[in-house]
Every structure is written in C-alpha cells, then in structure tokens.
C-alpha cells in the first residue's frame, strides 16, 4: 500500500465520522425541536447501555470458587457506592475497574 491510499482512507474515515457527529446538530439545530422518540431514546439509552454492560461483564462469573465471584461482587459494590456518592458514571466505572484489577492481581491471585 502506498501513502496516498492510506491518507485517502484516513481522510474518508474522518469525514464520515465528523459527518455522523455533526448531522444531528445540523438537522435539529436552531429552533427546530427534536421528535419525541429522539428525546425518549436520549433519556433511556444510557441506562440500557449500562445494564447491558453489567450483564456482559458478569456473564462469565463462576460461583464454584470464591475467587470466581468475590472480586466481581466487591467491584460492583464499589461502583454502586461511588455512583451514590459522586453521581458520575465515569468515576464509578474507573473506581470499579481499578478495584477489580487490584483484587484480581494482588488479593485473589490464582
């Protein structure tokens, strides 16, 4: 592959990504109101995505050994407490991830 091909691909990808990001502002910008379905999706999708993320992360939990479920249980509790205290999703996710990694790397070592 030559450099022109690579730069062309990067340019197309950047334009498509920017277009997708700016399209809602172009369509619904100004005084035009977004449809009710868009408003409803904007309010419900974050919770649905977080629920799917929890299910995905906990799908392989093994209850046969204490090392299989206790780190996940503690990390979930840390996420819950961090979210109740800070009300910030990013802080909650980072706190749970750091807690989980510390537990599986140093406390619950196989």
C-alpha positions as CSV (number, residue, x, y, z in Angstrom):
1,X,0.0,0.0,0.0
2,X,1.2,3.5,-0.8
3,X,0.9,6.5,1.4
4,X,-1.7,8.2,-0.8
5,X,-4.1,5.2,-0.3
6,X,-3.6,5.3,3.5
7,X,-4.1,9.1,3.7
8,X,-7.2,8.8,1.5
9,X,-8.7,6.2,3.7
10,X,-7.9,8.2,6.9
11,X,-9.5,11.3,5.3
12,X,-12.7,9.4,4.3
13,X,-13.0,7.8,7.7
14,X,-12.5,11.2,9.4
15,X,-15.1,12.9,7.2
16,X,-17.7,10.2,7.7
17,X,-17.1,10.2,11.5
18,X,-17.4,14.0,11.6
19,X,-20.5,13.9,9.4
20,X,-22.2,11.4,11.7
21,X,-21.3,13.5,14.8
22,X,-22.5,16.8,13.3
23,X,-25.6,15.5,11.5
24,X,-27.9,15.7,14.5
25,X,-26.9,19.3,15.1
26,X,-27.5,20.2,11.5
27,X,-30.9,18.5,11.4
28,X,-32.2,19.5,14.8
29,X,-30.2,22.7,15.4
30,X,-31.6,26.1,15.9
31,X,-35.2,26.5,16.8
32,X,-36.4,23.1,15.4
33,X,-37.4,20.7,18.2
34,X,-36.3,17.0,18.1
35,X,-39.0,14.4,17.8
36,X,-40.3,12.9,21.0
37,X,-38.8,9.5,20.1
38,X,-35.3,11.1,20.0
39,X,-35.8,12.7,23.3
40,X,-37.1,9.4,24.8
41,X,-34.1,7.5,23.4
42,X,-31.8,10.1,24.8
43,X,-33.2,9.6,28.3
44,X,-33.4,5.8,28.2
45,X,-30.5,4.5,26.2
46,X,-27.8,5.4,28.7
47,X,-29.4,3.2,31.3
48,X,-29.9,0.4,28.8
49,X,-26.3,0.6,27.7
50,X,-25.1,0.5,31.4
51,X,-27.4,-2.5,32.0
52,X,-26.1,-4.3,29.0
53,X,-22.5,-3.6,30.1
54,X,-23.2,-5.1,33.6
55,X,-24.7,-8.2,32.1
56,X,-21.8,-8.5,29.6
57,X,-19.2,-8.1,32.4
58,X,-20.8,-10.6,34.7
59,X,-21.8,-13.3,32.2
60,X,-18.8,-15.4,32.9
61,X,-18.8,-15.3,36.7
62,X,-18.2,-18.7,38.2
63,X,-19.8,-19.4,41.6
64,X,-17.8,-22.6,42.1
65,X,-14.8,-20.9,43.7
66,X,-14.6,-17.9,45.9
67,X,-12.0,-16.4,43.5
68,X,-14.6,-16.6,40.8
69,X,-17.2,-14.2,42.1
70,X,-16.0,-12.3,45.1
71,X,-13.8,-9.8,43.2
72,X,-16.7,-9.1,40.8
73,X,-19.1,-8.7,43.7
74,X,-16.8,-6.3,45.6
75,X,-16.1,-4.3,42.4
76,X,-19.9,-4.0,41.7
77,X,-20.4,-2.7,45.3
78,X,-17.6,-0.2,44.8
79,X,-19.3,1.0,41.6
80,X,-22.6,1.3,43.3
81,X,-21.2,3.3,46.3
82,X,-19.1,5.5,44.1
83,X,-22.1,6.3,42.0
84,X,-24.3,7.1,45.0
85,X,-21.6,9.4,46.4
86,X,-20.3,11.1,43.2
87,X,-23.2,10.7,40.8
88,X,-20.6,10.5,38.0
89,X,-20.7,7.5,35.7
90,X,-17.1,7.8,34.6
91,X,-15.8,8.0,38.2
92,X,-17.9,5.0,39.1
93,X,-16.6,2.9,36.2
94,X,-13.0,3.8,36.8
95,X,-13.3,3.1,40.6
96,X,-14.8,-0.3,39.9
97,X,-12.3,-1.2,37.3
98,X,-9.3,-0.2,39.5
99,X,-10.8,-2.0,42.5
100,X,-11.4,-5.2,40.4
101,X,-7.9,-5.1,38.9
102,X,-6.3,-4.7,42.3
103,X,-8.3,-7.5,43.7
104,X,-7.5,-10.0,40.9
105,X,-3.9,-9.0,40.6
106,X,-2.9,-8.9,44.3
107,X,-5.7,-10.3,46.6
108,X,-7.4,-13.1,44.8
109,X,-4.4,-14.4,42.9
110,X,-5.0,-17.9,41.4
